[in-house]
Amino acid sequence: MRYEMIREIFNRCSGNQMRDVFVQTVETDDPEQYLKDLLKGKEVRLEKTEFSDGSIVFDADIAGLRQRFSFTED
């Protein structure tokens, strides 16, 4: 299955609401496993939210850095 994956990296500086945003197309049957493979070897805590439109959002704490990965069917 093809997904559009949006990766948002939140800025840790107080008062700065800017974030880095990366968009790419990925092919996977399991977005959660894809993400675990992508982040392999890092200290990661994931929270998964599934929406009725089929999109899946993972909020991640990666060694203290907050990131969000959004998967939408392409």
N, C-alpha and C positions, 0 to 999 in steps of 0.2 A: 504494500500500500504506500502511496506517496503522501507525504505531509509537508506543509510549509511549517518550518520551525523558526520561531522568533526567540532569540536569546537576549534577555535584558540583564545588564550588569549594573546594579545600583551603586551610586557613589557613596562612600563611607564618610565623606567630609560633611560635617554639620552645616546646614544652611544651603548646601548645594543639591538641588533636586534633579540635576542632569543625570542621565544614564547612557551607557553605551548600548546600542541596539544592533543586533546582527540578524539577518534574515537569510535562510537557506532552505533548499528543498532536500528532504531526506526520504529514503525508501526503507521501510521497516514494517514488520508485522506486529512489533511490540515496542511502542515508544519508550516505555519505562526501561526495558532492557537496553535499548539503544542509548539512553541517557546514562545508565549505569556503566556501560562499556566506554562511553565518551569520557566519563569522569573517573574511570578506574585508577586506583592508586592514590586518590585524594580522600581526605576526610569529608564525607558528605552526609547531610541529613536532608531527606526529601519529603515533601508533603504534596500529595496528588489530589487534584480536583477534576472531576469529569463533568461536562456540561451536556445538556439535552441535545445540543446541536452536533454532538460528536467530538467537540474540541476537548483537549486535555491540557491542563496547566500543572506544571511542577514548580513549586517554590522550593528553592534549594539554599541551604547554608553550606558553603564550600569553604571550610577552614576559616569561618568568620566573615566571608564575603557573600552578601545576599545576591542571588540571581533568580531569574524566572525564565522557564522554558515553556513556550506555548506551542502546541501541536494542533494544526487544523488540516483536515483532509484536503488534499490538492485536487 
